[in-house]
Amino acid sequence: MIPLDRYVEQAIPHEAGHILVGRILGVPVSGLDHIVVRGPNNELLPGNFATKTLSPDPAVVAFTPPSILEAYVCMTGGGLAGNIVSKVKADEYGLERDRADLAVVSTQPLEEAAQQARQIIEGYIDMFDNLRVAIRSRYTVLLKDKDTAAGRYTLLTSEQLEQICPQNRKLFPASSYK
């Protein structure tokens, strides 16, 4: 089991990378959640962070416009790119999930997708840094209460993300931004 502090340190830039790249390229990203996990002695364990976004349905990938698939590939690589840009090693657990998501739409290696995403993050480094600060702040507030129950909690809403990193709405119809 990865220690909680190390897990959170790598997860913050990872999720910031997914969010920033997705929103810049037009993949709808509507928030960020954190799953609080308690151990057998009620101790806090590393729980998943979950970027709320659209994922391609494997049944319709063949009919999906290439521009949408390309944006999704880059957004998927955004997590690893966030770790690379922030110089914080990514854990394999998160990368395995990203590799599986990427495999639905592409044969491109995650590391290659991350290099494309890295360029976007570096072009919007202030937004990336602001996302990292916001994620850390909201995570800290959530866990300040030592009695926080196990469960899924919203860290950043779509409205909060809009203030930090406005959603590009050119790829998808307006109805998909709820």
C-alpha atoms as a printed R data frame, in Angstrom:
    type eleno elety resid chain resno       x      y       z
1   ATOM     1    CA   MET     A     1   0.000  0.000   0.000
2   ATOM     2    CA   ILE     A     2   1.343  3.425  -0.969
3   ATOM     3    CA   PRO     A     3   1.568  5.884   1.969
4   ATOM     4    CA   LEU     A     4  -1.224  8.472   2.058
5   ATOM     5    CA   ASP     A     5   1.033 11.542   1.813
6   ATOM     6    CA   ARG     A     6   2.948 10.211  -1.180
7   ATOM     7    CA   TYR     A     7  -0.257  9.118  -2.904
8   ATOM     8    CA   VAL     A     8  -1.856 12.553  -2.515
9   ATOM     9    CA   GLU     A     9   1.313 14.344  -3.654
10  ATOM    10    CA   GLN     A    10   1.328 12.458  -6.939
11  ATOM    11    CA   ALA     A    11  -2.462 12.487  -7.397
12  ATOM    12    CA   ILE     A    12  -2.843 16.277  -7.254
13  ATOM    13    CA   PRO     A    13  -0.733 17.132 -10.338
14  ATOM    14    CA   HIS     A    14  -2.056 14.016 -12.062
15  ATOM    15    CA   GLU     A    15  -5.696 15.097 -11.755
16  ATOM    16    CA   ALA     A    16  -4.801 18.734 -12.508
17  ATOM    17    CA   GLY     A    17  -3.245 17.506 -15.762
18  ATOM    18    CA   HIS     A    18  -6.351 15.560 -16.789
19  ATOM    19    CA   ILE     A    19  -8.611 18.514 -15.947
20  ATOM    20    CA   LEU     A    20  -6.544 21.200 -17.660
21  ATOM    21    CA   VAL     A    21  -5.873 19.279 -20.881
22  ATOM    22    CA   GLY     A    22  -9.464 18.090 -21.129
23  ATOM    23    CA   ARG     A    23 -10.972 21.517 -20.610
24  ATOM    24    CA   ILE     A    24  -8.509 23.269 -22.954
25  ATOM    25    CA   LEU     A    25  -9.132 20.745 -25.748
26  ATOM    26    CA   GLY     A    26 -12.899 20.719 -25.279
27  ATOM    27    CA   VAL     A    27 -13.488 17.389 -23.547
28  ATOM    28    CA   PRO     A    28 -16.217 18.155 -20.996
29  ATOM    29    CA   VAL     A    29 -14.801 18.031 -17.467
30  ATOM    30    CA   SER     A    30 -17.462 18.789 -14.869
31  ATOM    31    CA   GLY     A    31 -15.649 18.367 -11.586
32  ATOM    32    CA   LEU     A    32 -13.287 16.489  -9.332
33  ATOM    33    CA   ASP     A    33 -14.293 14.103  -6.575
34  ATOM    34    CA   HIS     A    34 -12.351 12.297  -3.885
35  ATOM    35    CA   ILE     A    35 -13.297  8.972  -2.379
36  ATOM    36    CA   VAL     A    36 -12.551  8.897   1.354
37  ATOM    37    CA   VAL     A    37 -11.573  5.408   2.486
38  ATOM    38    CA   ARG     A    38 -11.342  4.257   6.102
39  ATOM    39    CA   GLY     A    39  -9.361  1.220   7.237
40  ATOM    40    CA   PRO     A    40 -10.331 -1.417   9.803
41  ATOM    41    CA   ASN     A    41  -9.197  0.860  12.656
42  ATOM    42    CA   ASN     A    42 -10.936  3.896  11.125
43  ATOM    43    CA   GLU     A    43  -7.582  5.159   9.825
44  ATOM    44    CA   LEU     A    44  -7.547  7.206   6.629
45  ATOM    45    CA   LEU     A    45  -6.330  5.211   3.622
46  ATOM    46    CA   PRO     A    46  -5.406  6.441   0.148
47  ATOM    47    CA   GLY     A    47  -8.662  6.876  -1.754
48  ATOM    48    CA   ASN     A    48  -9.144  7.582  -5.432
49  ATOM    49    CA   PHE     A    49  -9.485 11.001  -6.976
50  ATOM    50    CA   ALA     A    50 -12.008 11.019  -9.823
51  ATOM    51    CA   THR     A    51 -12.055 13.572 -12.609
52  ATOM    52    CA   LYS     A    52 -15.674 13.794 -13.786
53  ATOM    53    CA   THR     A    53 -15.616 13.686 -17.567
54  ATOM    54    CA   LEU     A    54 -17.059 11.905 -20.571
55  ATOM    55    CA   SER     A    55 -15.538  8.566 -21.523
56  ATOM    56    CA   PRO     A    56 -15.940  7.094 -24.978
57  ATOM    57    CA   ASP     A    57 -18.314  4.168 -25.238
58  ATOM    58    CA   PRO     A    58 -16.357  1.272 -26.803
59  ATOM    59    CA   ALA     A    59 -19.427  0.426 -28.926
60  ATOM    60    CA   VAL     A    60 -19.333  3.805 -30.711
61  ATOM    61    CA   VAL     A    61 -15.595  4.546 -30.917
62  ATOM    62    CA   ALA     A    62 -15.529  3.536 -34.587
63  ATOM    63    CA   PHE     A    63 -18.175  6.200 -35.314
64  ATOM    64    CA   THR     A    64 -16.616  8.949 -33.196
65  ATOM    65    CA   PRO     A    65 -15.029 11.861 -35.075
66  ATOM    66    CA   PRO     A    66 -11.206 11.712 -35.028
67  ATOM    67    CA   SER     A    67 -10.940 15.177 -33.433
68  ATOM    68    CA   ILE     A    68 -12.892 13.968 -30.397
69  ATOM    69    CA   LEU     A    69 -10.812 10.807 -30.085
70  ATOM    70    CA   GLU     A    70  -7.592 12.813 -30.383
71  ATOM    71    CA   ALA     A    71  -8.725 15.195 -27.640
72  ATOM    72    CA   TYR     A    72  -9.633 12.253 -25.407
73  ATOM    73    CA   VAL     A    73  -6.231 10.607 -26.033
74  ATOM    74    CA   CYS     A    74  -4.458 13.813 -25.057
75  ATOM    75    CA   MET     A    75  -6.649 14.320 -21.973
76  ATOM    76    CA   THR     A    76  -5.900 10.755 -20.875
77  ATOM    77    CA   GLY     A    77  -2.187 11.497 -21.234
78  ATOM    78    CA   GLY     A    78  -2.706 14.697 -19.238
79  ATOM    79    CA   GLY     A    79  -2.462 12.851 -15.930
80  ATOM    80    CA   LEU     A    80   1.026 11.520 -16.560
81  ATOM    81    CA   ALA     A    81   1.962 14.849 -18.160
82  ATOM    82    CA   GLY     A    82   0.908 16.621 -14.962
83  ATOM    83    CA   ASN     A    83   3.259 14.395 -13.002
84  ATOM    84    CA   ILE     A    84   6.084 14.994 -15.492
85  ATOM    85    CA   VAL     A    85   5.659 18.784 -15.478
86  ATOM    86    CA   SER     A    86   5.504 18.919 -11.677
87  ATOM    87    CA   LYS     A    87   8.400 16.450 -11.360
88  ATOM    88    CA   VAL     A    88   6.359 14.165  -9.110
89  ATOM    89    CA   LYS     A    89   6.597 10.476  -9.976
90  ATOM    90    CA   ALA     A    90   3.236  8.932 -10.890
91  ATOM    91    CA   ASP     A    91   2.150  5.729  -9.170
92  ATOM    92    CA   GLU     A    92   1.435  2.698 -11.324
93  ATOM    93    CA   TYR     A    93  -2.116  2.277  -9.995
94  ATOM    94    CA   GLY     A    94  -3.267  5.547 -11.575
95  ATOM    95    CA   LEU     A    95  -1.303  4.895 -14.744
96  ATOM    96    CA   GLU     A    96  -2.884  1.447 -15.154
97  ATOM    97    CA   ARG     A    97  -6.328  3.053 -15.183
98  ATOM    98    CA   ASP     A    98  -5.184  5.651 -17.718
99  ATOM    99    CA   ARG     A    99  -3.657  2.944 -19.930
100 ATOM   100    CA   ALA     A   100  -6.953  1.021 -19.862
101 ATOM   101    CA   ASP     A   101  -8.956  4.175 -20.727
102 ATOM   102    CA   LEU     A   102  -6.548  4.996 -23.554
103 ATOM   103    CA   ALA     A   103  -6.742  1.468 -24.973
104 ATOM   104    CA   VAL     A   104 -10.470  1.980 -25.619
105 ATOM   105    CA   VAL     A   105  -9.718  4.633 -28.252
106 ATOM   106    CA   SER     A   106  -6.104  4.210 -29.359
107 ATOM   107    CA   THR     A   107  -3.069  1.965 -29.600
108 ATOM   108    CA   GLN     A   108  -0.855  4.939 -28.768
109 ATOM   109    CA   PRO     A   109   1.289  4.424 -25.643
110 ATOM   110    CA   LEU     A   110   0.354  6.546 -22.624
111 ATOM   111    CA   GLU     A   111   3.850  8.043 -22.556
112 ATOM   112    CA   GLU     A   112   3.378  9.351 -26.101
113 ATOM   113    CA   ALA     A   113  -0.021 10.853 -25.243
114 ATOM   114    CA   ALA     A   114   1.590 12.432 -22.178
115 ATOM   115    CA   GLN     A   115   4.185 14.197 -24.326
116 ATOM   116    CA   GLN     A   116   1.429 15.820 -26.389
117 ATOM   117    CA   ALA     A   117  -0.421 16.810 -23.214
118 ATOM   118    CA   ARG     A   118   2.768 18.162 -21.638
119 ATOM   119    CA   GLN     A   119   2.981 20.850 -24.300
120 ATOM   120    CA   ILE     A   120  -0.533 22.002 -23.443
121 ATOM   121    CA   ILE     A   121   0.174 22.082 -19.702
122 ATOM   122    CA   GLU     A   122   3.382 24.050 -20.252
123 ATOM   123    CA   GLY     A   123   1.418 26.528 -22.390
124 ATOM   124    CA   TYR     A   124  -1.093 27.039 -19.571
125 ATOM   125    CA   ILE     A   125   1.226 26.627 -16.594
126 ATOM   126    CA   ASP     A   126  -0.493 29.306 -14.485
127 ATOM   127    CA   MET     A   127  -3.852 27.529 -14.828
128 ATOM   128    CA   PHE     A   128  -2.156 24.220 -14.014
129 ATOM   129    CA   ASP     A   129  -0.578 25.683 -10.883
130 ATOM   130    CA   ASN     A   130  -3.906 27.255  -9.843
131 ATOM   131    CA   LEU     A   131  -5.659 23.893 -10.287
132 ATOM   132    CA   ARG     A   132  -3.046 22.199  -8.096
133 ATOM   133    CA   VAL     A   133  -3.496 24.815  -5.385
134 ATOM   134    CA   ALA     A   134  -7.295 24.510  -5.529
135 ATOM   135    CA   ILE     A   135  -7.223 20.699  -5.390
136 ATOM   136    CA   ARG     A   136  -4.824 20.698  -2.434
137 ATOM   137    CA   SER     A   137  -6.868 23.329  -0.612
138 ATOM   138    CA   ARG     A   138 -10.192 21.524  -1.071
139 ATOM   139    CA   TYR     A   139  -8.636 18.164  -0.164
140 ATOM   140    CA   THR     A   140  -7.152 19.661   3.014
141 ATOM   141    CA   VAL     A   141 -10.514 21.171   4.004
142 ATOM   142    CA   LEU     A   142 -12.265 17.842   3.391
143 ATOM   143    CA   LEU     A   143  -9.858 15.909   5.591
144 ATOM   144    CA   LYS     A   144  -9.533 18.541   8.300
145 ATOM   145    CA   ASP     A   145 -12.510 16.932   9.994
146 ATOM   146    CA   LYS     A   146 -10.975 13.705  11.313
147 ATOM   147    CA   ASP     A   147 -14.486 12.251  11.528
148 ATOM   148    CA   THR     A   148 -15.183 12.571   7.789
149 ATOM   149    CA   ALA     A   149 -17.060  9.404   6.900
150 ATOM   150    CA   ALA     A   150 -16.028  7.069   4.116
151 ATOM   151    CA   GLY     A   151 -17.676  8.053   0.838
152 ATOM   152    CA   ARG     A   152 -17.425 10.173  -2.292
153 ATOM   153    CA   TYR     A   153 -17.044 13.936  -1.891
154 ATOM   154    CA   THR     A   154 -16.890 16.734  -4.448
155 ATOM   155    CA   LEU     A   155 -13.645 18.686  -4.282
156 ATOM   156    CA   LEU     A   156 -14.218 20.998  -7.254
157 ATOM   157    CA   THR     A   157 -17.468 21.670  -9.090
158 ATOM   158    CA   SER     A   158 -17.847 22.641 -12.729
159 ATOM   159    CA   GLU     A   159 -18.424 26.242 -11.653
160 ATOM   160    CA   GLN     A   160 -15.233 26.285  -9.586
161 ATOM   161    CA   LEU     A   161 -13.266 24.771 -12.456
162 ATOM   162    CA   GLU     A   162 -14.719 27.403 -14.794
163 ATOM   163    CA   GLN     A   163 -13.166 30.132 -12.614
164 ATOM   164    CA   ILE     A   164  -9.727 28.511 -12.827
165 ATOM   165    CA   CYS     A   165  -9.765 26.952 -16.283
166 ATOM   166    CA   PRO     A   166 -12.642 27.868 -18.606
167 ATOM   167    CA   GLN     A   167 -14.158 24.965 -20.544
168 ATOM   168    CA   ASN     A   168 -13.578 25.084 -24.304
169 ATOM   169    CA   ARG     A   169 -17.026 24.285 -25.741
170 ATOM   170    CA   LYS     A   170 -16.179 23.881 -29.430
171 ATOM   171    CA   LEU     A   171 -15.910 20.069 -29.629
172 ATOM   172    CA   PHE     A   172 -19.194 19.066 -28.008
173 ATOM   173    CA   PRO     A   173 -22.738 20.440 -28.125
174 ATOM   174    CA   ALA     A   174 -23.690 22.743 -25.272
175 ATOM   175    CA   SER     A   175 -26.071 20.118 -23.878
176 ATOM   176    CA   SER     A   176 -23.132 17.963 -22.733
177 ATOM   177    CA   TYR     A   177 -21.850 20.600 -20.277
178 ATOM   178    CA   LYS     A   178 -24.035 20.033 -17.265
